[in-house]
Amino acid sequence: MTCFNHMFQRAETGAVAEYAKIDLTIDSEVLETIAAWVLAQPPRPALMPAVSK
C-alpha cells in the first residue's frame, strides 16, 4: 500500500511533522484491506485446552 505512513494514515512524506496535520486515526481503505485478508484466511482447527496434572 502506498501513500500511507507506518500508522496506516494517508501521508505525503511520512515525516513526523505530518502527524499533527493528519485527522484520521487509520484510513478506511486499510481497514477494508485488512478485513478482506482476515476473511479470506482458511479456518484453523480449534486449540485443545491445556490439561492440568
PDB file of N, CA, C and O in Angstrom:
ATOM      1  N   MET A   1       0.839  -1.160   0.000  1.00  0.00           N
ATOM      2  CA  MET A   1       0.000   0.000   0.000  1.00  0.00           C
ATOM      3  C   MET A   1       0.896   1.239   0.000  1.00  0.00           C
ATOM      4  O   MET A   1       1.797   1.380   0.827  1.00  0.00           O
ATOM      5  N   THR A   2       0.633   2.085  -0.906  1.00  0.00           N
ATOM      6  CA  THR A   2       1.417   3.315  -0.971  1.00  0.00           C
ATOM      7  C   THR A   2       0.607   4.476  -0.394  1.00  0.00           C
ATOM      8  O   THR A   2      -0.598   4.347  -0.179  1.00  0.00           O
ATOM      9  N   CYS A   3       1.242   5.570  -0.152  1.00  0.00           N
ATOM     10  CA  CYS A   3       0.615   6.798   0.364  1.00  0.00           C
ATOM     11  C   CYS A   3       0.248   6.715   1.837  1.00  0.00           C
ATOM     12  O   CYS A   3      -0.486   7.574   2.326  1.00  0.00           O
ATOM     13  N   PHE A   4       0.733   5.713   2.561  1.00  0.00           N
ATOM     14  CA  PHE A   4       0.422   5.589   3.982  1.00  0.00           C
ATOM     15  C   PHE A   4       1.714   5.615   4.791  1.00  0.00           C
ATOM     16  O   PHE A   4       2.759   5.161   4.326  1.00  0.00           O
ATOM     17  N   ASN A   5       1.630   6.153   6.007  1.00  0.00           N
ATOM     18  CA  ASN A   5       2.779   6.081   6.897  1.00  0.00           C
ATOM     19  C   ASN A   5       2.709   4.763   7.675  1.00  0.00           C
ATOM     20  O   ASN A   5       1.857   3.918   7.401  1.00  0.00           O
ATOM     21  N   HIS A   6       3.602   4.599   8.636  1.00  0.00           N
ATOM     22  CA  HIS A   6       3.650   3.322   9.373  1.00  0.00           C
ATOM     23  C   HIS A   6       2.466   3.135  10.319  1.00  0.00           C
ATOM     24  O   HIS A   6       2.295   2.054  10.882  1.00  0.00           O
ATOM     25  N   MET A   7       1.639   4.181  10.502  1.00  0.00           N
ATOM     26  CA  MET A   7       0.435   4.058  11.331  1.00  0.00           C
ATOM     27  C   MET A   7      -0.813   3.933  10.455  1.00  0.00           C
ATOM     28  O   MET A   7      -1.934   4.120  10.927  1.00  0.00           O
ATOM     29  N   PHE A   8      -0.603   3.614   9.170  1.00  0.00           N
ATOM     30  CA  PHE A   8      -1.690   3.419   8.200  1.00  0.00           C
ATOM     31  C   PHE A   8      -2.566   4.658   8.036  1.00  0.00           C
ATOM     32  O   PHE A   8      -3.781   4.558   7.865  1.00  0.00           O
ATOM     33  N   GLN A   9      -1.933   5.819   8.091  1.00  0.00           N
ATOM     34  CA  GLN A   9      -2.614   7.081   7.823  1.00  0.00           C
ATOM     35  C   GLN A   9      -2.130   7.590   6.467  1.00  0.00           C
ATOM     36  O   GLN A   9      -0.964   7.409   6.119  1.00  0.00           O
ATOM     37  N   ARG A  10      -3.013   8.223   5.704  1.00  0.00           N
ATOM     38  CA  ARG A  10      -2.574   8.815   4.444  1.00  0.00           C
ATOM     39  C   ARG A  10      -1.563   9.902   4.746  1.00  0.00           C
ATOM     40  O   ARG A  10      -1.809  10.774   5.579  1.00  0.00           O
ATOM     41  N   ALA A  11      -0.425   9.851   4.067  1.00  0.00           N
ATOM     42  CA  ALA A  11       0.641  10.823   4.301  1.00  0.00           C
ATOM     43  C   ALA A  11       1.387  11.075   2.998  1.00  0.00           C
ATOM     44  O   ALA A  11       1.479  10.199   2.137  1.00  0.00           O
ATOM     45  N   GLU A  12       1.906  12.262   2.872  1.00  0.00           N
ATOM     46  CA  GLU A  12       2.674  12.602   1.673  1.00  0.00           C
ATOM     47  C   GLU A  12       4.124  12.158   1.802  1.00  0.00           C
ATOM     48  O   GLU A  12       4.698  11.609   0.862  1.00  0.00           O
ATOM     49  N   THR A  13       4.722  12.400   2.982  1.00  0.00           N
ATOM     50  CA  THR A  13       6.144  12.087   3.143  1.00  0.00           C
ATOM     51  C   THR A  13       6.409  11.042   4.217  1.00  0.00           C
ATOM     52  O   THR A  13       7.432  10.358   4.181  1.00  0.00           O
ATOM     53  N   GLY A  14       5.489  10.915   5.174  1.00  0.00           N
ATOM     54  CA  GLY A  14       5.723  10.021   6.305  1.00  0.00           C
ATOM     55  C   GLY A  14       6.551  10.668   7.402  1.00  0.00           C
ATOM     56  O   GLY A  14       6.905  10.012   8.381  1.00  0.00           O
ATOM     57  N   ALA A  15       6.860  11.947   7.247  1.00  0.00           N
ATOM     58  CA  ALA A  15       7.662  12.661   8.237  1.00  0.00           C
ATOM     59  C   ALA A  15       6.851  12.889   9.514  1.00  0.00           C
ATOM     60  O   ALA A  15       5.627  13.011   9.469  1.00  0.00           O
ATOM     61  N   VAL A  16       7.541  12.944  10.641  1.00  0.00           N
ATOM     62  CA  VAL A  16       6.900  13.163  11.931  1.00  0.00           C
ATOM     63  C   VAL A  16       6.117  14.479  11.922  1.00  0.00           C
ATOM     64  O   VAL A  16       5.073  14.575  12.568  1.00  0.00           O
ATOM     65  N   ALA A  17       6.590  15.466  11.218  1.00  0.00           N
ATOM     66  CA  ALA A  17       5.922  16.773  11.161  1.00  0.00           C
ATOM     67  C   ALA A  17       4.503  16.666  10.595  1.00  0.00           C
ATOM     68  O   ALA A  17       3.666  17.526  10.869  1.00  0.00           O
ATOM     69  N   GLU A  18       4.228  15.640   9.823  1.00  0.00           N
ATOM     70  CA  GLU A  18       2.885  15.457   9.241  1.00  0.00           C
ATOM     71  C   GLU A  18       1.861  14.948  10.252  1.00  0.00           C
ATOM     72  O   GLU A  18       0.662  15.161  10.068  1.00  0.00           O
ATOM     73  N   TYR A  19       2.301  14.291  11.298  1.00  0.00           N
ATOM     74  CA  TYR A  19       1.384  13.633  12.232  1.00  0.00           C
ATOM     75  C   TYR A  19       0.303  14.578  12.754  1.00  0.00           C
ATOM     76  O   TYR A  19      -0.869  14.205  12.803  1.00  0.00           O
ATOM     77  N   ALA A  20       0.674  15.769  13.136  1.00  0.00           N
ATOM     78  CA  ALA A  20      -0.291  16.724  13.705  1.00  0.00           C
ATOM     79  C   ALA A  20      -1.302  17.204  12.675  1.00  0.00           C
ATOM     80  O   ALA A  20      -2.368  17.702  13.038  1.00  0.00           O
ATOM     81  N   LYS A  21      -0.982  17.061  11.414  1.00  0.00           N
ATOM     82  CA  LYS A  21      -1.862  17.531  10.342  1.00  0.00           C
ATOM     83  C   LYS A  21      -2.860  16.461   9.896  1.00  0.00           C
ATOM     84  O   LYS A  21      -3.804  16.766   9.166  1.00  0.00           O
ATOM     85  N   ILE A  22      -2.665  15.226  10.320  1.00  0.00           N
ATOM     86  CA  ILE A  22      -3.497  14.113   9.863  1.00  0.00           C
ATOM     87  C   ILE A  22      -4.674  13.936  10.820  1.00  0.00           C
ATOM     88  O   ILE A  22      -4.485  13.757  12.023  1.00  0.00           O
ATOM     89  N   ASP A  23      -5.892  13.989  10.274  1.00  0.00           N
ATOM     90  CA  ASP A  23      -7.098  13.883  11.094  1.00  0.00           C
ATOM     91  C   ASP A  23      -7.511  12.433  11.376  1.00  0.00           C
ATOM     92  O   ASP A  23      -8.036  12.139  12.450  1.00  0.00           O
ATOM     93  N   LEU A  24      -7.281  11.541  10.435  1.00  0.00           N
ATOM     94  CA  LEU A  24      -7.726  10.158  10.590  1.00  0.00           C
ATOM     95  C   LEU A  24      -6.775   9.351  11.458  1.00  0.00           C
ATOM     96  O   LEU A  24      -5.558   9.518  11.387  1.00  0.00           O
ATOM     97  N   THR A  25      -7.346   8.474  12.279  1.00  0.00           N
ATOM     98  CA  THR A  25      -6.527   7.575  13.081  1.00  0.00           C
ATOM     99  C   THR A  25      -5.988   6.453  12.203  1.00  0.00           C
ATOM    100  O   THR A  25      -4.804   6.121  12.266  1.00  0.00           O
ATOM    101  N   ILE A  26      -6.858   5.874  11.388  1.00  0.00           N
ATOM    102  CA  ILE A  26      -6.467   4.839  10.432  1.00  0.00           C
ATOM    103  C   ILE A  26      -7.392   4.977   9.232  1.00  0.00           C
ATOM    104  O   ILE A  26      -8.598   5.167   9.391  1.00  0.00           O
ATOM    105  N   ASP A  27      -6.835   4.883   8.045  1.00  0.00           N
ATOM    106  CA  ASP A  27      -7.616   5.086   6.825  1.00  0.00           C
ATOM    107  C   ASP A  27      -8.557   3.905   6.583  1.00  0.00           C
ATOM    108  O   ASP A  27      -8.180   2.754   6.802  1.00  0.00           O
ATOM    109  N   SER A  28      -9.761   4.186   6.138  1.00  0.00           N
ATOM    110  CA  SER A  28     -10.760   3.128   5.915  1.00  0.00           C
ATOM    111  C   SER A  28     -10.310   2.134   4.849  1.00  0.00           C
ATOM    112  O   SER A  28     -10.689   0.964   4.912  1.00  0.00           O
ATOM    113  N   GLU A  29      -9.521   2.562   3.881  1.00  0.00           N
ATOM    114  CA  GLU A  29      -9.008   1.638   2.861  1.00  0.00           C
ATOM    115  C   GLU A  29      -8.139   0.563   3.508  1.00  0.00           C
ATOM    116  O   GLU A  29      -8.183  -0.604   3.117  1.00  0.00           O
ATOM    117  N   VAL A  30      -7.361   0.963   4.488  1.00  0.00           N
ATOM    118  CA  VAL A  30      -6.517  -0.001   5.205  1.00  0.00           C
ATOM    119  C   VAL A  30      -7.390  -0.998   5.965  1.00  0.00           C
ATOM    120  O   VAL A  30      -7.148  -2.204   5.909  1.00  0.00           O
ATOM    121  N   LEU A  31      -8.401  -0.500   6.674  1.00  0.00           N
ATOM    122  CA  LEU A  31      -9.293  -1.391   7.418  1.00  0.00           C
ATOM    123  C   LEU A  31      -9.992  -2.376   6.490  1.00  0.00           C
ATOM    124  O   LEU A  31     -10.116  -3.556   6.821  1.00  0.00           O
ATOM    125  N   GLU A  32     -10.443  -1.912   5.349  1.00  0.00           N
ATOM    126  CA  GLU A  32     -11.114  -2.791   4.386  1.00  0.00           C
ATOM    127  C   GLU A  32     -10.161  -3.855   3.854  1.00  0.00           C
ATOM    128  O   GLU A  32     -10.549  -5.012   3.695  1.00  0.00           O
ATOM    129  N   THR A  33      -8.917  -3.470   3.578  1.00  0.00           N
ATOM    130  CA  THR A  33      -7.928  -4.422   3.075  1.00  0.00           C
ATOM    131  C   THR A  33      -7.596  -5.476   4.122  1.00  0.00           C
ATOM    132  O   THR A  33      -7.511  -6.663   3.809  1.00  0.00           O
ATOM    133  N   ILE A  34      -7.410  -5.045   5.357  1.00  0.00           N
ATOM    134  CA  ILE A  34      -7.112  -5.991   6.443  1.00  0.00           C
ATOM    135  C   ILE A  34      -8.295  -6.930   6.670  1.00  0.00           C
ATOM    136  O   ILE A  34      -8.107  -8.138   6.820  1.00  0.00           O
ATOM    137  N   ALA A  35      -9.511  -6.384   6.695  1.00  0.00           N
ATOM    138  CA  ALA A  35     -10.707  -7.205   6.897  1.00  0.00           C
ATOM    139  C   ALA A  35     -10.856  -8.240   5.786  1.00  0.00           C
ATOM    140  O   ALA A  35     -11.181  -9.396   6.060  1.00  0.00           O
ATOM    141  N   ALA A  36     -10.623  -7.844   4.544  1.00  0.00           N
ATOM    142  CA  ALA A  36     -10.720  -8.777   3.420  1.00  0.00           C
ATOM    143  C   ALA A  36      -9.697  -9.898   3.559  1.00  0.00           C
ATOM    144  O   ALA A  36     -10.000 -11.059   3.282  1.00  0.00           O
ATOM    145  N   TRP A  37      -8.486  -9.551   3.989  1.00  0.00           N
ATOM    146  CA  TRP A  37      -7.441 -10.567   4.166  1.00  0.00           C
ATOM    147  C   TRP A  37      -7.832 -11.537   5.279  1.00  0.00           C
ATOM    148  O   TRP A  37      -7.698 -12.749   5.115  1.00  0.00           O
ATOM    149  N   VAL A  38      -8.310 -11.018   6.404  1.00  0.00           N
ATOM    150  CA  VAL A  38      -8.705 -11.882   7.530  1.00  0.00           C
ATOM    151  C   VAL A  38      -9.807 -12.839   7.095  1.00  0.00           C
ATOM    152  O   VAL A  38      -9.738 -14.037   7.369  1.00  0.00           O
ATOM    153  N   LEU A  39     -10.819 -12.312   6.419  1.00  0.00           N
ATOM    154  CA  LEU A  39     -11.941 -13.146   5.999  1.00  0.00           C
ATOM    155  C   LEU A  39     -11.552 -14.178   4.944  1.00  0.00           C
ATOM    156  O   LEU A  39     -12.226 -15.198   4.800  1.00  0.00           O
ATOM    157  N   ALA A  40     -10.473 -13.924   4.205  1.00  0.00           N
ATOM    158  CA  ALA A  40     -10.032 -14.850   3.158  1.00  0.00           C
ATOM    159  C   ALA A  40      -9.173 -15.998   3.705  1.00  0.00           C
ATOM    160  O   ALA A  40      -8.867 -16.941   2.975  1.00  0.00           O
ATOM    161  N   GLN A  41      -8.783 -15.926   4.983  1.00  0.00           N
ATOM    162  CA  GLN A  41      -7.932 -16.963   5.554  1.00  0.00           C
ATOM    163  C   GLN A  41      -8.739 -18.233   5.809  1.00  0.00           C
ATOM    164  O   GLN A  41      -9.906 -18.167   6.194  1.00  0.00           O
ATOM    165  N   PRO A  42      -8.111 -19.392   5.591  1.00  0.00           N
ATOM    166  CA  PRO A  42      -8.824 -20.649   5.847  1.00  0.00           C
ATOM    167  C   PRO A  42      -9.070 -20.819   7.346  1.00  0.00           C
ATOM    168  O   PRO A  42      -8.308 -20.308   8.167  1.00  0.00           O
ATOM    169  N   PRO A  43     -10.118 -21.526   7.692  1.00  0.00           N
ATOM    170  CA  PRO A  43     -10.386 -21.742   9.119  1.00  0.00           C
ATOM    171  C   PRO A  43      -9.271 -22.562   9.759  1.00  0.00           C
ATOM    172  O   PRO A  43      -8.673 -23.431   9.124  1.00  0.00           O
ATOM    173  N   ARG A  44      -9.012 -22.273  11.003  1.00  0.00           N
ATOM    174  CA  ARG A  44      -7.994 -23.013  11.752  1.00  0.00           C
ATOM    175  C   ARG A  44      -8.691 -24.011  12.674  1.00  0.00           C
ATOM    176  O   ARG A  44      -9.802 -23.761  13.142  1.00  0.00           O
ATOM    177  N   PRO A  45      -8.043 -25.131  12.930  1.00  0.00           N
ATOM    178  CA  PRO A  45      -8.641 -26.074  13.879  1.00  0.00           C
ATOM    179  C   PRO A  45      -8.638 -25.468  15.279  1.00  0.00           C
ATOM    180  O   PRO A  45      -7.761 -24.675  15.619  1.00  0.00           O
ATOM    181  N   ALA A  46      -9.609 -25.841  16.072  1.00  0.00           N
ATOM    182  CA  ALA A  46      -9.707 -25.351  17.447  1.00  0.00           C
ATOM    183  C   ALA A  46      -8.520 -25.861  18.254  1.00  0.00           C
ATOM    184  O   ALA A  46      -8.072 -26.991  18.061  1.00  0.00           O
ATOM    185  N   LEU A  47      -8.021 -25.044  19.141  1.00  0.00           N
ATOM    186  CA  LEU A  47      -6.921 -25.459  20.016  1.00  0.00           C
ATOM    187  C   LEU A  47      -7.475 -26.339  21.131  1.00  0.00           C
ATOM    188  O   LEU A  47      -8.576 -26.122  21.638  1.00  0.00           O
ATOM    189  N   MET A  48      -6.694 -27.317  21.486  1.00  0.00           N
ATOM    190  CA  MET A  48      -7.072 -28.170  22.588  1.00  0.00           C
ATOM    191  C   MET A  48      -6.787 -27.449  23.903  1.00  0.00           C
ATOM    192  O   MET A  48      -5.719 -26.852  24.041  1.00  0.00           O
ATOM    193  N   PRO A  49      -7.696 -27.480  24.866  1.00  0.00           N
ATOM    194  CA  PRO A  49      -7.427 -26.813  26.140  1.00  0.00           C
ATOM    195  C   PRO A  49      -6.287 -27.520  26.875  1.00  0.00           C
ATOM    196  O   PRO A  49      -6.087 -28.726  26.732  1.00  0.00           O
ATOM    197  N   ALA A  50      -5.559 -26.751  27.652  1.00  0.00           N
ATOM    198  CA  ALA A  50      -4.456 -27.323  28.423  1.00  0.00           C
ATOM    199  C   ALA A  50      -5.017 -28.278  29.462  1.00  0.00           C
ATOM    200  O   ALA A  50      -6.054 -28.016  30.072  1.00  0.00           O
ATOM    201  N   VAL A  51      -4.322 -29.379  29.654  1.00  0.00           N
ATOM    202  CA  VAL A  51      -4.734 -30.376  30.644  1.00  0.00           C
ATOM    203  C   VAL A  51      -3.839 -30.199  31.863  1.00  0.00           C
ATOM    204  O   VAL A  51      -2.615 -30.279  31.764  1.00  0.00           O
ATOM    205  N   SER A  52      -4.458 -29.960  33.008  1.00  0.00           N
ATOM    206  CA  SER A  52      -3.675 -29.807  34.231  1.00  0.00           C
ATOM    207  C   SER A  52      -3.405 -31.185  34.824  1.00  0.00           C
ATOM    208  O   SER A  52      -4.225 -32.097  34.716  1.00  0.00           O
ATOM    209  N   LYS A  53      -2.259 -31.315  35.442  1.00  0.00           N
ATOM    210  CA  LYS A  53      -1.868 -32.610  36.043  1.00  0.00           C
ATOM    211  C   LYS A  53      -2.101 -32.610  37.517  1.00  0.00           C
ATOM    212  O   LYS A  53      -1.831 -33.608  38.185  1.00  0.00           O
TER     213      LYS A  53
END
